[in-house]
Amino acid sequence: MVRAVKRRNIFNRTLARRLLLRISLATGALITLAACIGFYFSYQQAYQQQVSYLVHDSNQRIERESSVFKQAEATAELLGQYFIDSYQQASQSPDVIAAVFDQWFEETEPGVHRLREAFYEGFSPDPEFFSNPYSSEFKHLSVFAGQSQYALTDERKMRIVVALKVVHRLAPSWQQLYENTHISMPENVIVHYSLNHPWGRQARADLDITRYAVVRSTLQSENPERQGAWTGLYYDLSSEQWVITYQIPVDFDGRHLGTPSHDVSLEDMLNRLIDSHESAATHVVLNNQAQLIAAPTSVIAPHEHSGIVHLEHLDNPLYTSIWDRIADTDGEQIFTIDHKDMLIIAHKIPGPDWWYITAYPLWEIQKLALLSPMRFVILSGGFFILVLVILYIFMNQQISRPLRHLSRLAHEVGNKRYEAVTQIKIEAEYQRSEIGMLVRSMQEMARSILSQQQTLEAEVDKRTAELAAANQRLENMAHMDGLTGLLNRRALHRDLQYLLNDQNAKPHAFLLVDVDFFKAYNDHYGHLDGDQVLKEICALLSHHCEGHAYRYGGEEIACIVPANDLTDAIAAAESLRNEIANVKRIHAASPLKYLTISIGVTMMQRGESANDIIQRADKFLYQAKDEGRNRVCGG
Ligand SMILES: Nc1nc2c(ncn2[C@@H]2O[C@H](COP(=O)(O)OP(=O)(O)OP(=O)(O)O)[C@@H](O)[C@H]2O)c(=O)[nH]1
C-alpha cells in the first residue's frame, strides 16, 4: 500500500517535472533565439550610439572651448573700434593729451619711456586730466615705449595715452578671460594690462618688439589684407605659460595706429580638452603643420620646454597614422585605425584652426556596447526564471494538487471504501473542470457499486435463508420417519448421545414400545390397515408423551421422557399404555381382542452408552411380552 502511494507521488512529481522540463526547453530555446537576435541588433545599435556619443562629446568640447577664441576675436575688434573712436576724438586737441603723457610717463632709460609704476599698483590721477565714470583708479597697467626710429611726437604721445585709456576702460572686464590685453604699436610701443606682472616696466630697455614675428605680422608690409590673426602657440617667459595671441591691426587714414591683442592662456583650455570624461579616450591637439599643441602628459612631458614638437620627432606611430589620414582633409573626420584597434574622431577648432583629435579604443566601445544587450539577456533570463516559477506554482496548483486529490479518491476506491468516495467534496475551483467531471464520474461509479453491492447482499441473504431452510428440511427429513411422521432411529441415537454427554441434563427415562400381535393384525386386516393403525398409535404416543417419540424400527417406538426416577418413568409409560388401550381399537386376531401396546422402561444413567440403555429397555419389553403383553415392565 505504502509503495503504491509512493509510486503515485513519484508519478505526480515526475509528471510536473517533465512538463516543466519540456516547457523550459521549448521556451528556453525560443528565448535564447530571441536573445541572440536581440543581442546582435542591440549590440549594433549600442555600438552606433556609443560612437555618436563620442562624436557629440567631442563636438561639444570644441564648441565650448572655441567660444574663447570667438570671444577673443570679438573683444579685440571691440577694443580696436573703441581705440579708433577715442583716437579720433582725442585728435581734436592732441597737445592737451600729450601733456598728460609727460605727467604719467617717465624716461627710465635713454629713449625709453615707461608708465609710472603707480599705474600698476593703483593710481587715481587728477580729474582735470582724466575722468572715468566707471573707475578713476588706474591699476594693473604698464606701458613700454622703447627706442624707435620714429620721434616721440605729440601724436605718438596722444596715441599712447588714448590706448592707455582704452585699455584701462575695457580690459578689467575681461581679466578672467585672457592672460593679458594689450595694444602694440609699430613704433615699438606696448600698452599692457595684466593682473600677473607689469610687463611694460620689466621689459628690457633695448627690446624691439617689431623684431618679433608676432608683432611683425601686423605691420602693413607683412599683412596687407589687415586681417585679424591668431599667432602660433608660444611659451611666454613672463607669464611662464603656453599662450596664443589674437591680434587685429587697426589703421586710420591709411596709417597703422596699433594692434589690439589678447594673450589667451591655453593651459586650462588644453587641460580641459585632453582631460577626458571617458577615461579610456586619448585627446591630442595638432596644428596644420603636424605640430603637437597638446597631448597626454606621458607623451608631452619629455618635450615640455622644447617649444612646439613636430610629429616627426615624436616617434608615435598612432599619431603619425592619424596625421596621414587627416593631413589633406577638412571638417569632421571619423575613422578607425585597425592595426591599433582605435576609433579616431578629428575636428577642426575654429580660430587657431587646429585639429582636436579623440582616439578611443575600439574594445572600450565594444565593452560599453555589450552592456545594453547584456542587460537585455539578463532581463530576459530573469523574466524566463520568473515565468518558470509562476508556471511551476500554477502546475502544482492546477495539475499536481488535483492529481493527488484523484489519487486519494482512487486509493479509496481500491480499498473498496465506496461510502467514503461518495462523501468526498469536490473543491469549488475544480467543479466545472475535467477534474470535477472525473471526480463526479468516480463518485457515480462508487454509488453504482454500492447499490449493486446492497442488491447482491440482499439476494445472498435471501438465498442463504432459503438454503438454510432447505438444509433444515433435509436435516428434518434425515431424522424423520416417512410413514409415521415421528423422528427416526438416527434422531434417537443423536438425542440419546446429546443427553448422555450433557453434564447439566435433567434425568430422563427411556421407553421402548411394541404393538402387541401386530403381525396378526397385518395378516388379518392387511398391511395398509396395519400402516394406518401404526400411524394412529404413533400420533397418540407423540401427542401424550412429555418428551419425544421416535420410530425405533418396524412396529417398535421409543420415547425419551423427563423422569426423576423409575417410578415416574413407569407412571409415564402406564399413562401412554392406557391412552392406547382406552382407544379400544378392535384387534380380532388378538387374544386380547383390542389393540394394545407393551412397554419396557429404564432410567438413563450418565456414562453409559446408548446401546446399553436400548438393550436394557428391550430386556424389560421382552419381560412385558412374556408376562402377557399390554403391560409395562421396567428397572
Ligand atoms: N403393516 C405393517 N406391518 C409391519 C410394519 N413393520 C413391521 N410390521 C410387521 O409387524 C409384525 C411383527 O411381528 P412379530 O415381531 O412376529 O410380533 P407380533 O406379531 O407383534 O407378536 P408379539 O410382538 O410377540 O406380540 C411383522 O409381521 C411385520 O411384518 C409396518 O410398517 N407396517
The ligand as an SDF file (V2000), in Angstrom:
LIG
                    3D

 32 34  0  0  0  0  0  0  0  0999 V2000
  -48.4220  -53.1460    8.3150 N   0  0  0  0  0  0  0  0  0  0  0  0
  -47.1770  -53.1150    8.8020 C   0  0  0  0  0  0  0  0  0  0  0  0
  -46.6450  -54.1330    9.4040 N   0  0  0  0  0  0  0  0  0  0  0  0
  -45.3980  -54.0860    9.9310 C   0  0  0  0  0  0  0  0  0  0  0  0
  -44.6260  -52.9250    9.7990 C   0  0  0  0  0  0  0  0  0  0  0  0
  -43.3740  -53.1220   10.3900 N   0  0  0  0  0  0  0  0  0  0  0  0
  -43.4070  -54.3920   10.8850 C   0  0  0  0  0  0  0  0  0  0  0  0
  -44.6270  -54.9580   10.6040 N   0  0  0  0  0  0  0  0  0  0  0  0
  -44.9990  -56.2380   10.9550 C   0  0  0  0  0  0  0  0  0  0  0  0
  -45.1360  -56.4760   12.3420 O   0  0  0  0  0  0  0  0  0  0  0  0
  -45.0300  -57.8330   12.6060 C   0  0  0  0  0  0  0  0  0  0  0  0
  -44.2990  -58.0920   13.8120 C   0  0  0  0  0  0  0  0  0  0  0  0
  -44.4270  -59.3930   14.1490 O   0  0  0  0  0  0  0  0  0  0  0  0
  -43.6490  -60.0320   15.2440 P   0  0  0  0  0  0  0  0  0  0  0  0
  -42.3860  -59.4640   15.5570 O   0  0  0  0  0  0  0  0  0  0  0  0
  -43.5580  -61.5290   14.9240 O   0  0  0  0  0  0  0  0  0  0  0  0
  -44.5310  -59.9610   16.5900 O   0  0  0  0  0  0  0  0  0  0  0  0
  -46.0940  -59.8590   16.8120 P   0  0  0  0  0  0  0  0  0  0  0  0
  -46.7930  -60.4910   15.7980 O   0  0  0  0  0  0  0  0  0  0  0  0
  -46.3900  -58.4530   17.0200 O   0  0  0  0  0  0  0  0  0  0  0  0
  -46.1980  -60.5820   18.1600 O   0  0  0  0  0  0  0  0  0  0  0  0
  -45.6170  -60.0970   19.5300 P   0  0  0  0  0  0  0  0  0  0  0  0
  -44.7340  -58.9590   19.2840 O   0  0  0  0  0  0  0  0  0  0  0  0
  -44.9810  -61.2360   20.1300 O   0  0  0  0  0  0  0  0  0  0  0  0
  -46.7950  -59.6930   20.2410 O   0  0  0  0  0  0  0  0  0  0  0  0
  -44.4350  -58.4440   11.3500 C   0  0  0  0  0  0  0  0  0  0  0  0
  -45.3770  -59.2880   10.7270 O   0  0  0  0  0  0  0  0  0  0  0  0
  -44.0910  -57.2860   10.4620 C   0  0  0  0  0  0  0  0  0  0  0  0
  -44.3850  -57.5510    9.1460 O   0  0  0  0  0  0  0  0  0  0  0  0
  -45.2010  -51.8170    9.1050 C   0  0  0  0  0  0  0  0  0  0  0  0
  -44.6170  -50.8060    8.8970 O   0  0  0  0  0  0  0  0  0  0  0  0
  -46.4660  -51.9560    8.6390 N   0  0  0  0  0  0  0  0  0  0  0  0
  1  2  1  0
  2  3  2  0
  2 32  1  0
  3  4  1  0
  4  5  2  0
  4  8  1  0
  5  6  1  0
  5 30  1  0
  6  7  2  0
  7  8  1  0
  8  9  1  0
  9 10  1  0
  9 28  1  0
 10 11  1  0
 11 12  1  0
 11 26  1  0
 12 13  1  0
 13 14  1  0
 14 15  2  0
 14 16  1  0
 14 17  1  0
 17 18  1  0
 18 19  2  0
 18 20  1  0
 18 21  1  0
 21 22  1  0
 22 23  2  0
 22 24  1  0
 22 25  1  0
 26 27  1  0
 26 28  1  0
 28 29  1  0
 30 31  2  0
 30 32  1  0
M  END
$$$$
